[in-house]
Amino acid sequence: MNRRSWSWPIFLMLIMLVVGLTWIIYLSRYQITPSIVDSTPQTPDIEVDTGNPNESKVAAESHVTITICIDPGHPSETNSGKAIQNGTTENHINWVISNRLDERLTSLGYEVVLTKQSEEEYVTNRRRAEIANEVNAALMLRLHSDTGPGSGFTFYVPDKEGTKDGHTGPPPEVRSAGRQAAEWLNRYLRDGIGPLKSRGVLSETHTAVGNKQGALTGSIFARVPVVTMEMGFLSNPKDAEFLKSENGQAQIATVLSEALDGYLQAILVQRQLKLKTSEEAETY
């Protein structure tokens, strides 16, 4: 074999040996170790947003149960409400519409308390106010039907103190809140309910009892906002026909529930703002 034929492979082997030794020395000098790659997919860290605590309180506040007291007028110490006018009685109309309104408001999530449990139940006006006070109602709405030469619905509120059985009331804050509620309801119903048109918000002194006492008995003993609504004139044939009809009763209950819902939600927003303002003040 020719010497050149085997010297070339030996030369290549020597070069590879030198390169290998050099690489080993380099690794040992800088302490480089191979990395182990984990092929398992990694789950990224997810930051959970727990929300603003104040916003949570506001959201929770919106689910707080609000109590409304509905007072179906009569029978009471002032009137039985059983006189027949145009084929019906005030006691019956007040009771039927109050129950329809109860159903509507309950479906909206409100707690509704009636001042009597049956159409013929006798409850004094003082006791009716006490029932509203006991449940701390956001509003006491007293439903009545009028008689006389007029037409349409009217809201009555106490605008001054009255006296009954040695008791004087209602206090200024109750009178103010009651007027605010009545004006809200009247604005909402400004276009009327069917054929019934608004006669506005009047002082209880425009009523016979209110003129004598300074305020209605149910208002004198009230410690919660109170509004009396005369839904129409049963002495007026057109008013009476609408109040007697199922369609008319449903319209009144529906529109009233919507108006009350708007008013009570406005109160709730004010309560939330006061809560937030109070909490922010406590942080300083």
C-alpha positions in Angstrom: 0.0 0.0 0.0 1.3 3.5 -0.8 2.2 5.5 2.2 0.1 8.5 1.0 -3.0 6.3 0.8 -3.1 5.7 4.6 -1.5 8.9 5.9 -4.4 11.1 4.9 -7.0 9.2 7.1 -4.7 9.3 10.0 -4.3 13.1 9.6 -8.1 13.6 9.7 -8.4 11.5 12.8 -5.7 13.6 14.6 -7.6 16.8 13.6 -10.9 15.4 15.0 -9.1 14.4 18.2 -7.7 17.8 18.7 -11.1 19.5 18.1 -12.8 17.1 20.5 -10.3 17.8 23.3 -10.6 21.5 22.8 -14.4 21.4 23.1 -14.2 19.3 26.3 -11.8 21.8 27.9 -14.1 24.7 26.9 -17.2 23.1 28.5 -15.4 22.2 31.7 -13.9 25.7 32.0 -17.3 27.6 31.8 -19.4 24.9 33.6 -21.9 24.6 30.8 -24.4 21.8 31.2 -27.0 20.8 28.7 -30.5 22.1 29.4 -33.5 19.7 29.8 -36.5 20.9 27.8 -39.9 20.0 29.2 -42.1 19.3 26.3 -45.3 19.5 28.5 -47.4 22.5 27.5 -47.3 25.2 30.2 -50.6 26.9 31.4 -50.2 30.7 31.5 -50.9 32.4 34.8 -54.4 34.0 34.6 -55.0 37.1 36.8 -58.6 37.0 38.1 -60.4 40.3 38.3 -62.3 40.3 41.6 -63.9 43.6 40.8 -64.4 46.8 42.7 -65.7 46.2 46.3 -67.8 49.4 46.1 -69.4 48.3 42.8 -70.2 45.0 44.4 -72.0 46.7 47.2 -73.9 48.8 44.8 -75.0 45.8 42.8 -76.1 44.0 45.9 -78.0 47.1 47.0 -80.1 46.9 43.8 -81.5 43.6 45.0 -82.6 44.9 48.4 -86.3 44.3 48.9 -88.3 47.5 49.0 -91.7 47.4 50.7 -94.7 49.3 49.4 -97.9 49.6 51.4 -101.1 49.7 49.4 -104.2 51.0 51.3 -107.4 50.0 49.5 -109.7 52.7 50.9 -112.8 51.8 53.1 -114.6 50.5 55.0 -113.4 52.8 57.8 -114.7 55.1 60.5 -115.4 57.8 58.0 -117.2 55.9 55.3 -118.3 52.3 54.4 -117.6 52.9 50.7 -120.6 50.7 49.9 -122.9 53.3 48.3 -123.8 52.1 44.8 -122.8 54.6 42.1 -123.3 53.7 38.4 -123.5 50.0 39.1 -120.6 49.7 41.5 -119.2 50.7 44.9 -116.0 52.5 45.9 -115.1 49.8 48.3 -115.1 47.2 45.5 -113.2 49.3 42.9 -110.5 50.2 45.5 -110.1 46.6 46.4 -109.9 45.1 42.9 -107.4 47.6 41.6 -105.3 47.4 44.7 -105.0 43.6 44.2 -104.1 44.1 40.6 -101.4 46.6 41.6 -100.2 44.2 44.2 -99.7 41.5 41.6 -97.9 43.9 39.2 -95.5 45.2 41.9 -94.8 41.8 43.3 -93.8 40.6 39.8 -91.3 43.5 39.7 -89.7 42.2 42.9 -91.2 44.5 45.5 -92.6 43.5 48.8 -96.2 44.6 48.9 -98.3 44.9 52.1 -102.0 45.6 52.0 -103.7 47.3 54.9 -106.6 44.8 54.8 -106.9 41.2 53.8 -110.4 41.1 52.4 -112.8 43.5 50.6 -115.2 43.8 53.5 -112.6 44.1 56.3 -113.1 47.2 58.5 -109.8 49.0 59.3 -109.6 52.4 60.9 -107.5 55.0 59.1 -105.2 55.3 62.1 -104.5 51.5 61.9 -103.9 51.7 58.2 -101.1 54.2 58.8 -99.7 52.1 61.7 -99.4 49.1 59.3 -97.4 51.2 56.9 -95.2 52.4 59.7 -94.6 48.9 61.1 -93.2 47.6 57.8 -91.2 50.8 57.2 -92.8 51.2 53.8 -90.9 53.2 51.2 -94.3 54.6 50.3 -97.9 54.3 51.4 -100.3 54.6 48.5 -103.9 55.0 49.5 -106.3 54.2 46.6 -109.8 55.8 46.6 -112.6 56.6 44.2 -114.1 60.1 44.3 -117.7 61.4 44.0 -119.0 64.8 42.8 -119.3 66.8 39.6 -115.7 66.2 38.4 -113.8 63.7 36.3 -110.3 62.2 36.3 -107.8 61.3 38.9 -106.3 63.4 41.7 -103.3 63.0 44.0 -103.6 64.4 47.6 -100.7 65.0 50.0 -100.4 66.5 53.5 -98.8 69.9 53.2 -99.1 70.8 56.9 -99.6 69.2 60.3 -103.0 68.0 61.3 -104.4 66.8 64.7 -106.5 63.8 65.5 -107.2 62.3 68.9 -104.5 64.5 70.5 -101.9 63.4 68.0 -100.2 65.8 65.6 -98.5 64.9 62.3 -97.1 64.1 59.9 -93.6 65.4 60.5 -92.0 67.7 57.8 -89.8 65.0 56.3 -92.8 62.8 55.7 -94.7 65.6 54.1 -91.8 66.5 51.8 -91.2 63.0 50.7 -94.9 62.5 50.1 -95.2 65.5 47.9 -92.1 64.4 46.0 -93.7 61.0 45.3 -97.0 62.5 44.3 -95.4 64.9 41.8 -93.3 62.1 40.3 -96.4 60.0 39.8 -98.4 62.8 38.4 -95.7 63.7 35.9 -95.5 60.1 34.8 -99.3 60.0 34.3 -99.5 63.4 32.7 -100.9 61.9 29.5 -103.7 60.3 31.5 -104.9 56.8 31.9 -107.4 55.9 29.2 -110.2 58.5 29.4 -109.1 59.6 32.9 -107.1 62.9 32.9 -104.9 64.2 35.7 -106.4 66.9 38.0 -102.9 67.4 39.5 -101.5 67.3 43.0 -103.6 68.9 45.7 -103.3 69.6 49.4 -105.3 67.3 51.7 -107.0 70.5 53.0 -109.0 70.3 49.8 -110.9 67.3 51.2 -113.6 67.6 53.8 -111.7 65.7 56.5 -108.4 67.3 55.7 -110.0 70.8 55.8 -111.3 70.0 59.3 -108.2 68.3 60.8 -105.4 69.9 58.8 -104.6 66.6 57.2 -106.2 63.2 56.6 -106.2 60.8 59.6 -104.1 58.3 57.6 -101.5 61.0 57.0 -101.5 62.4 60.6 -100.4 59.0 62.0 -98.0 58.2 59.1 -94.3 58.0 59.7 -93.6 57.1 56.1 -94.3 59.0 52.9 -98.0 58.9 52.1 -100.0 59.7 48.9 -103.7 59.4 48.4 -105.0 58.8 44.9 -108.6 59.4 43.9 -108.6 57.2 40.8 -111.7 58.7 39.2 -115.2 59.9 39.9 -117.7 57.0 40.3 -120.5 59.6 40.1 -119.3 60.3 36.5 -120.7 57.6 34.1 -117.6 57.6 31.8 -115.2 57.4 34.7 -117.2 54.7 36.4 -117.4 52.7 33.2 -113.6 52.7 32.8 -113.0 51.9 36.5 -115.5 49.0 36.4 -114.0 47.4 33.2 -111.3 44.8 33.4 -109.4 46.7 30.8 -109.6 49.9 32.7 -108.5 48.2 36.0 -105.6 46.5 34.2 -104.5 49.8 32.6 -104.5 51.7 36.0 -102.6 48.9 37.7 -100.0 48.7 34.9 -99.4 52.4 34.6 -99.3 52.9 38.4 -96.8 50.0 38.8 -94.5 51.5 36.1 -94.7 54.9 37.7 -94.0 53.5 41.2 -91.2 51.4 39.9 -89.5 54.5 38.4 -90.0 56.5 41.6 -88.6 53.8 43.8 -85.7 53.1 41.6 -84.8 56.8 41.8 -84.9 56.5 45.6 -82.6 53.5 45.3 -80.1 55.4 43.2 -80.0 58.2 45.8 -79.5 55.6 48.5 -76.6 54.1 46.6 -75.0 57.5 46.0 -75.3 58.2 49.8 -73.7 54.9 50.6 -70.9 55.4 48.2 -70.3 58.9 49.4 -70.3 57.7 53.0 -67.8 55.0 52.2 -65.5 57.4 50.4 -65.6 59.8 53.3 -64.6 57.1 55.7 -61.4 56.4 53.6 -60.1 59.9 54.4 
